[in-house]
Amino acid sequence: MATEKTAVQGKTGRNVSSSKRVRMLTGTAMLSAIAYVLMFLEFPLPMLIPPFIKMDFSELPALIASFAYGPAAGVTVCLIKNLIHLMNTQTGGVGELSNFLLGAVFVFTAGLIYRRMHTKKGAILGAVLGTVAMGIISVFTNYYVVYPIYTKFMPMEAIIGAYQLIYSGVKDLWGCLLVFNLPFTIFKGLCSVVITVFIYKPISRILKGA
């Protein structure tokens, strides 16, 4: 009887584990699809930053995935949405590369901290620190990776000129990134953080099958 009971418990445990994996894969796929759609709902903020840099909320589903299933799931959502979006790219893949790199830093940092501090305070702290990390990393990825690729399509003088139309005080790319991209990226991340704080609780019950 003890052996039979142990076997039943083992089978039940495997079924529960398998169900969780299926739920996680399904939830990650669904959030990736939503993130992909949100990438099309981008819009410029021409008074704050040049119009070739757009505002969108496609990191929001990735942040939710990172909290619900772990940081790897959040990064996966960032990867999938950008791979699919390559079919519609208007930047030769540069925009998708930048979106993935920064989104991955954001949601991985947030998810990792939330895993260690599994409370609302931990979620907010992780998301805010992830936002700051994303902003800082954006300066270097833009300077060393993204804009060098952009210059194959648009001269550096034209790129800096687009920033100078808003604020003539910037003289070089470093200045443009520090004055414009750094605060804009942090602002963009904080918008996702605020929305997540309000919607995560009810959504997490659905994603986890509660």
C-alpha positions as CSV (number, residue, x, y, z in Angstrom):
1,M,0.0,0.0,0.0
2,A,2.8,2.4,0.9
3,T,4.5,1.8,-2.5
4,E,1.3,2.3,-4.3
5,K,0.6,5.5,-2.4
6,T,4.1,6.8,-3.1
7,A,3.6,6.0,-6.8
8,V,0.3,7.9,-6.9
9,Q,1.9,10.9,-5.2
10,G,4.8,10.9,-7.6
11,K,2.4,10.8,-10.6
12,T,0.4,13.6,-9.1
13,G,3.5,15.7,-8.6
14,R,4.6,15.1,-12.2
15,N,1.2,16.1,-13.4
16,V,1.2,19.3,-11.4
17,S,4.7,20.1,-12.6
18,S,3.7,19.5,-16.2
19,S,0.6,21.6,-15.8
20,K,2.7,24.5,-14.5
21,R,5.1,24.2,-17.5
22,V,2.2,24.2,-20.0
23,R,0.6,27.2,-18.2
24,M,4.0,29.1,-18.2
25,L,4.6,28.4,-21.9
26,T,1.0,29.4,-22.8
27,G,1.2,32.5,-20.7
28,T,4.6,33.5,-22.2
29,A,3.3,33.0,-25.7
30,M,0.2,35.1,-25.0
31,L,2.2,37.9,-23.4
32,S,4.6,37.8,-26.4
33,A,1.7,38.3,-28.8
34,I,0.3,41.2,-26.7
35,A,3.8,42.8,-26.6
36,Y,4.1,42.4,-30.4
37,V,0.8,44.2,-30.9
38,L,1.8,47.0,-28.5
39,M,4.9,47.7,-30.6
40,F,2.6,48.9,-33.3
41,L,0.9,51.4,-30.9
42,E,4.0,53.5,-30.7
43,F,3.9,57.3,-30.9
44,P,6.4,60.1,-31.0
45,L,6.9,62.8,-28.3
46,P,8.5,65.4,-30.6
47,M,8.7,68.1,-27.9
48,L,10.8,65.8,-25.7
49,I,12.9,63.7,-28.1
50,P,13.5,63.4,-31.9
51,P,10.6,61.7,-33.7
52,F,12.6,58.7,-34.9
53,I,12.5,57.6,-31.2
54,K,9.0,56.4,-30.3
55,M,7.1,55.8,-27.1
56,D,5.4,52.4,-26.6
57,F,4.4,50.1,-23.8
58,S,5.6,46.8,-25.3
59,E,7.8,46.1,-22.2
60,L,4.7,45.9,-20.1
61,P,3.8,42.3,-20.9
62,A,7.4,41.3,-20.6
63,L,7.6,42.8,-17.1
64,I,4.4,40.9,-16.1
65,A,5.9,37.7,-17.5
66,S,9.1,38.3,-15.5
67,F,7.1,38.7,-12.3
68,A,4.7,35.8,-13.0
69,Y,7.1,33.2,-14.4
70,G,10.6,34.5,-13.7
71,P,13.2,36.7,-15.3
72,A,14.0,34.3,-18.1
73,A,10.3,34.4,-19.2
74,G,10.4,38.2,-19.4
75,V,13.5,38.1,-21.6
76,T,11.9,35.5,-23.8
77,V,8.9,37.8,-24.3
78,C,11.3,40.6,-25.3
79,L,13.1,38.3,-27.8
80,I,9.9,36.8,-29.4
81,K,8.2,40.2,-29.9
82,N,11.3,41.6,-31.6
83,L,11.9,38.5,-33.8
84,I,8.4,38.7,-35.1
85,H,8.6,42.4,-35.5
86,L,11.6,42.0,-37.8
87,M,9.1,41.1,-40.5
88,N,7.8,44.7,-40.3
89,T,11.0,46.5,-39.5
90,Q,11.5,50.0,-40.8
91,T,15.0,50.4,-39.3
92,G,16.8,47.5,-40.8
93,G,16.6,45.6,-37.5
94,V,18.3,48.4,-35.5
95,G,15.2,49.4,-33.6
96,E,14.4,45.8,-32.7
97,L,18.0,45.2,-31.5
98,S,17.8,48.2,-29.3
99,N,14.4,47.3,-28.0
100,F,15.5,43.8,-27.1
101,L,18.7,44.8,-25.4
102,L,17.1,47.5,-23.2
103,G,13.9,45.5,-22.5
104,A,15.9,42.4,-21.5
105,V,18.0,44.5,-19.0
106,F,14.8,46.0,-17.6
107,V,12.7,42.9,-17.1
108,F,15.6,40.6,-16.1
109,T,16.7,43.0,-13.3
110,A,13.1,43.5,-12.1
111,G,12.3,39.8,-12.2
112,L,15.5,38.8,-10.4
113,I,15.0,41.2,-7.5
114,Y,11.3,40.2,-7.3
115,R,12.3,36.5,-7.1
116,R,14.5,37.3,-4.0
117,M,12.0,39.7,-2.5
118,H,8.7,38.2,-3.3
119,T,6.5,41.1,-2.0
120,K,4.9,44.1,-3.6
121,K,7.7,46.2,-2.2
122,G,10.2,43.9,-3.9
123,A,8.3,44.1,-7.2
124,I,8.3,47.9,-7.1
125,L,12.0,48.1,-6.1
126,G,13.0,45.6,-8.7
127,A,11.0,47.4,-11.5
128,V,12.5,50.8,-10.5
129,L,16.0,49.5,-10.3
130,G,15.4,47.7,-13.7
131,T,14.3,51.0,-15.1
132,V,17.4,52.8,-13.9
133,A,19.6,50.0,-15.2
134,M,17.8,50.2,-18.6
135,G,18.4,53.9,-18.8
136,I,22.1,53.7,-17.9
137,I,22.7,50.8,-20.3
138,S,20.8,52.6,-23.1
139,V,23.5,55.3,-23.2
140,F,26.2,52.8,-24.0
141,T,24.2,50.5,-26.3
142,N,23.1,53.5,-28.3
143,Y,26.6,55.0,-28.5
144,Y,28.5,51.8,-29.3
145,V,25.9,49.6,-31.0
146,V,22.7,51.3,-32.2
147,Y,23.8,54.6,-33.6
148,P,26.9,53.3,-35.4
149,I,24.5,51.1,-37.3
150,Y,22.0,54.0,-37.8
151,T,24.8,56.0,-39.5
152,K,24.7,53.6,-42.4
153,F,21.2,55.0,-43.1
154,M,21.4,58.5,-41.6
155,P,24.6,60.7,-41.2
156,M,25.7,61.4,-37.7
157,E,25.3,65.2,-38.4
158,A,21.7,64.7,-39.2
159,I,21.1,62.6,-36.1
160,I,22.7,65.2,-33.8
161,G,20.8,67.9,-35.8
162,A,17.5,66.3,-34.9
163,Y,18.4,66.6,-31.2
164,Q,19.6,70.2,-31.6
165,L,16.2,71.2,-33.1
166,I,14.8,70.6,-29.6
167,Y,17.8,71.8,-27.6
168,S,20.7,73.5,-29.3
169,G,22.9,73.0,-26.3
170,V,23.9,69.4,-27.2
171,K,27.1,69.3,-29.3
172,D,27.9,65.6,-29.7
173,L,26.3,62.2,-29.5
174,W,27.2,61.7,-25.8
175,G,25.4,64.9,-25.0
176,C,22.3,63.9,-26.9
177,L,22.2,60.5,-25.2
178,L,22.6,62.0,-21.7
179,V,20.2,64.9,-22.1
180,F,17.5,63.1,-24.1
181,N,17.8,59.3,-24.3
182,L,18.7,58.6,-20.6
183,P,15.7,60.4,-19.1
184,F,13.3,59.4,-21.8
185,T,14.2,55.7,-21.4
186,I,13.7,56.0,-17.6
187,F,10.4,57.8,-18.1
188,K,9.3,55.0,-20.5
189,G,10.2,52.3,-18.0
190,L,8.5,54.0,-15.1
191,C,5.2,54.2,-17.1
192,S,5.3,50.4,-17.4
193,V,6.1,50.1,-13.7
194,V,3.1,52.3,-12.7
195,I,0.7,50.4,-14.9
196,T,2.0,47.0,-13.7
197,V,1.5,48.0,-10.0
198,F,-2.2,48.5,-10.7
199,I,-2.9,45.5,-13.0
200,Y,-0.5,42.8,-12.0
201,K,-2.5,41.3,-9.1
202,P,-5.6,40.3,-11.0
203,I,-3.6,39.3,-14.1
204,S,-1.2,37.1,-12.1
205,R,-4.1,35.0,-10.9
206,I,-5.1,34.2,-14.5
207,L,-1.5,33.6,-15.6
208,K,-0.9,31.2,-12.7
209,G,-4.3,29.5,-13.0
210,A,-5.5,30.5,-9.5
